[in-house]
Amino acid sequence: MKGLATKLRSFKEASLGCNIRIFGSIAIAVAVCQITENETQVTRGIEMMLLVKTDSRWQIVSQAWDTEDESKPIPADLLDSE
């Protein structure tokens, strides 16, 4: 893509914690991840997903994520909550 400073040659994502809340046929999943890009750049972030169960299958209907930085550290209660 035009304007990107570097090309993505590799991508790894490891779970650092997960919390899932279910009520009936709806669920919210919060996943804390460590992301490694191009074998060198390591960041942490949170992904949040809204899921709906239809026909005995869970499906993601919405997803959003953000990356940790000094002004918004990942809350300790979300780490290692698998």
C-alpha positions as CSV (number, residue, x, y, z in Angstrom):
1,M,0.0,0.0,0.0
2,K,1.2,3.4,-0.8
3,G,2.5,5.4,2.2
4,L,3.5,2.5,4.4
5,A,6.9,2.9,5.8
6,T,7.7,-0.8,6.0
7,K,6.4,-4.0,4.4
8,L,4.8,-6.7,6.7
9,R,6.9,-9.8,6.1
10,S,5.9,-11.7,9.2
11,F,3.2,-11.5,11.9
12,K,2.8,-13.4,15.1
13,E,0.1,-13.0,17.8
14,A,0.2,-14.6,21.2
15,S,-2.6,-14.6,23.7
16,L,-1.8,-12.9,27.1
17,G,-5.3,-13.2,28.5
18,C,-8.9,-13.7,27.6
19,N,-12.3,-12.9,29.2
20,I,-15.6,-14.1,27.7
21,R,-19.0,-13.0,29.0
22,I,-22.1,-14.9,27.7
23,F,-25.7,-14.1,28.1
24,G,-28.1,-16.2,26.1
25,S,-27.2,-16.0,22.4
26,I,-24.8,-13.0,22.8
27,A,-21.3,-12.8,24.0
28,I,-18.4,-10.3,24.4
29,A,-14.9,-11.5,24.2
30,V,-11.9,-9.4,25.4
31,A,-8.5,-10.8,24.3
32,V,-5.1,-9.3,25.3
33,C,-2.4,-10.1,22.7
34,Q,1.3,-9.6,22.1
35,I,2.0,-8.9,18.5
36,T,5.3,-9.3,16.8
37,E,5.7,-7.8,13.3
38,N,8.7,-8.5,11.0
39,E,10.4,-10.5,13.8
40,T,11.4,-7.2,15.6
41,Q,8.5,-4.8,16.4
42,V,6.7,-6.1,19.5
43,T,3.5,-4.4,20.8
44,R,0.6,-5.4,23.0
45,G,-3.0,-4.7,22.4
46,I,-6.6,-5.6,23.2
47,E,-9.2,-7.0,20.8
48,M,-12.9,-6.9,21.7
49,M,-15.4,-8.9,19.8
50,L,-19.2,-9.0,19.8
51,L,-20.5,-12.5,19.0
52,V,-24.0,-13.8,18.3
53,K,-25.1,-17.5,18.3
54,T,-27.3,-18.6,15.5
55,D,-28.0,-22.1,14.3
56,S,-25.7,-23.5,17.1
57,R,-22.7,-21.5,15.8
58,W,-21.0,-18.4,17.3
59,Q,-20.3,-15.7,14.8
60,I,-18.3,-12.5,15.2
61,V,-20.5,-9.6,14.2
62,S,-18.2,-6.8,15.3
63,Q,-14.6,-6.4,16.2
64,A,-12.4,-3.5,17.4
65,W,-8.8,-3.3,18.7
66,D,-6.3,-0.8,20.1
67,T,-2.6,-0.9,20.9
68,E,-1.1,-0.2,24.3
69,D,1.1,2.8,24.8
70,E,2.3,4.9,27.8
71,S,-0.9,6.8,28.0
72,K,-3.1,3.7,28.0
73,P,-1.5,0.6,29.6
74,I,-3.4,-2.7,29.5
75,P,-5.2,-3.1,32.8
76,A,-3.6,-5.8,35.0
77,D,-6.9,-7.6,35.6
78,L,-7.1,-8.5,31.8
79,L,-3.6,-10.1,31.8
80,D,-3.4,-13.9,32.4
81,S,-7.2,-14.3,32.7
82,E,-7.5,-17.3,30.5
